[in-house]
Amino acid sequence: MNYPVCVLTMHHCNNNENDFAIRPELFKKALLMALDEGYQFINYGQFKDIVAGRAKAPKKSILLTFDDGYFDNYKFAYPILKELNIPAVCFLITDKIKDFKRQDYDFTFKKHKEIDYDKDAEYFLNLDEIRQMQESGLFEFDSHTASHFSCRSDDEAKLREEFSSSLAKIKELFPEKREFGFCFPKGHFNELSQRIVKEYYGFAFSVIDGGFCTGDDNFKIRRIDISNNAKSESDYIFRIKKKLFIYSTPFIGKIYSDFRNRSFK
């Protein structure tokens, strides 16, 4: 049986009240719910084998992904993942990676839409934090462009610069890596970026809602957004449980995803 992988996507894990953030205690409850329901979290290496057709996906498997590489991923999500021994992958905006010493003070997290990508370096993971997460064996890292440039652009030269620069930085940071993936900023792409990205990376993630099966388009890998835009905690857990059930079920999940994502056809 060709079982789907439920690739979960999120940005922030902090206590801000906004649609892009999941409160740490709610994040932990969602992970525990998935474990209680019999789901297993696979690591990035296992997922690469599934994408390449070298392995079959286990039944009820999940890959957890973080976009952009925010400091709160280290501050709040990472300790929970260590406690539960759950692996994850983080897609880095590589121009944001700085080798600075984190100041020891009560950090105030801005809401997602308030973060200035050009100025707010302290809101992103620094080099030491990335290394700690990677050396734990739980986190892997891959490309999310150099500057969070829109991949709906028709500027071929700029797209190539973003892809190549980001890839070069990932290779510099992780020289042992042999296979490289990419995540489209905001999940956006067009025919041009779809063509060019294949020259630099082996596969790419979108935000098309759904699960991923071996044989699907490796450059439009579907993911399930688990940002907290629910009315209540119970509503949020129920919504995630429902999505996991649908998208982990062969055939049903594919039909449902195709119906929901007709605009991507």
N, C-alpha and C positions, 0 to 999 in steps of 0.2 A: 504494500500500500504506500502511495506517495503522500505522506502526511505533510500538512502545511506547518511552517514555523510562524509563530506569532511574534513579529518584530515590534516591540513596544518603543515608542519615542516620547521623549520629554525634554524640557529645557532646564527648569529650575526646581530645586528642592529647598524651600525656605518658608518662612512664616508670613510672607506677603500675601495679601488678598488680591490676587489677580489670576487671570485665566491660564497663564503660563507656568504658574508655580504650584507645586504640591507640597503641603505641609509635611514635615518629616514624619510625624506620627501617623498621618494618613498614608503616606508612601509605604511605611512599614506594614500597615494593615493590609494594603493592597497586595504586597508581596507575600505576606502570610496567607492571605486568601487564596492566591494562586497555588502556593505550595499545598495547602489543605485540600484543594480541588484536584490534586494529582499532577499538576504541571511541573515540568523540569526546566530549569534555566540552563541553556547551553552557552558555551563560550564562543568567542569570535572565531577561533581556529576551527571549531566544529562547524560553525555556520559556513565558513569558507569552503570546507569539504562538501557541504550540502549544495552550495551554489555551483561548485565545479563538477558535481555529479560523482564525487569520489566516495560519498557516504549518503545514506538515507536518513532523513530526519526522524528522530524518535517521535513517538506519539505524544501529543500535548506538550510540544517544546516551545520555549520562549527565548528570544534574544532581546536583552534590554539595551537600549541606545540612548545616549544623551547628545544633544546638538549644541554646538558653539563652544563649550568648555568653560563654564562659569565656576567661580570660586565656591559657590554654594554646593556644587556637586561634590567637592572635597570636604567641605565643612559639615554637611548634613547627610548627603546620600551615601558617601563612601563608608562612614562608620556603620551604617545600617547594613550595607552590603557585606562588609567584613563580618559582622555579627551573624548574618544568615548564610554566609559563604556563597553569595550570588555573584556571578561574573557579569561584566558589562563592557560596552565599547563607547568611547566618546569621540565625536568628530570635532576637530579643533580648527578654529580660525587661526591659521598659523602666524599671521602678523601680530596677533595678540599675545603670543608666547614671549614673556619677558623673564629675565633672570634677576628678579628683585627680591628683597627680603620683606616678607609679610610683616607689617606692623602689628604688635600685640595690643590690640585694643578692641573695643566692642564694635564690630563691623556692622554698619547699617546697609542692608541690601535694598537697592533701588528696585522699583517695579520694572518689568521687562522693557516696556516702551519708553522708560526714562533713561535707559542706558545709552550713552554716547559711544558708539563703536570706535570713534577716533580718539577719544580722550580718556575713557574710563578703564584703563588697563587693570586697575586693582580689582575690578569685578570679574576678571578672568583668571583661570589657573596660571600660577607661575611655574617656572621650570622645575623647581624642587617638588612642588605638589604633584605635578605630572609624573615625575620619576618615582615618588613614593607610591602612587596609585599603580603604576606599571610594575614596579618591583614586588608588589603584593601578590601578583599573579592573577588578580581579579579583573584588572582593567587593561584594555588595549585601546590604542588611539589610531585615528585615521583622519583623512583630509575633509575639510569643509570650506575649501578655497582659502586664499591668502587673506582676503579682506571682507568676506561675506558679500562678494559681488553677485549681482543677480545673473543667474544662468538663463534668463529669458532675453538677455542682451544679444544683439546682432553684431557686436564688435568682436570679430574672430580673434584679432591680435590680443585683446584684453582677456578674453576667455582662456586663450592658450597661456598667457602670462600667469593668470590665477591658478590654473591647473598645474602648470609646471613648477611654479614657485612653492605652492603648498606641498606638492609631492616631494620636492627636494628637501624641504624642511622636515617632513616626516621621515625621510630616509636618513637625514642627518641625526635626528633624535633617536631613531630606532634602527640602527644599522643591521640588526639581525632579521628584520622583516623581509619577506620575500614576495608576499602578495599584498596588493594595495587596493583598498576600496575608497569610495568617495560618497559623500552625502551632499545632495543639492541644497544650497541655502533656501530655506522656506519650502523646500521640495519643488522649486520652480525649475523648469527646463523648457527648451524648444528643440526644433529639429537640429539646429546648428550645434548647440551644446551637447545634445545626445550623440551627435556624430563625433565631435572632438574629444569628449570625455573618454571614449573607447580607446583613444591613442595613448592615454596615460594610465588608466586604471582598469582593473579586471572586472569590476562591478560597481553599481551605484544605487543609492537609496533615494526614494522619493517620499512624498507624504500621501500618495494614493492609499486610501484606506483598504486594508485587507491583509491576508497572510501570504507567505511566500512558499511556493513549491518548486522543487527541482524541475527545470523545464520552462519556468516562467521567464519573462524578460529580465535578464541579469542587470540591466541598466535602468530599470524602473521598479526596483524592489519595493513592494508595498509594506507599509508600516501602520501601526495602530497608535493613534495619539492618546496618551493617558494624562494629558493636562487636566487640571481640576477645574472644570467649568460646570460642575453639578450644583444643584440647589442645597444638598445636604451630604453629610458623610455617608449615610446609608445609600443614598441615590448614587453617589460616586462608585462605591464598591459594587453595587448592583450593575451599573453600566459597564464597568470593567469586566465583571464576571460574564455578562451577556456577550460582550464582544469576544472574549476569549473562547467561549463555547462555540459561537458561530464560526469564527475564523480558524479554529483548530479542527473543525469538522470537515473532512474531505467532501468535495462536490458542493455541499451546501454553502460553505464559506466562499468558494469561488463564484458561484452564481450570485450570492448576495453582494459580494464585492464588485463584480462586473456591473450589476444593476445600479449600485450606488455611485459608481465612478464612470458613468456613461460619458461625461464631459471630457474624459481623458482619451477617449477613443479617437 
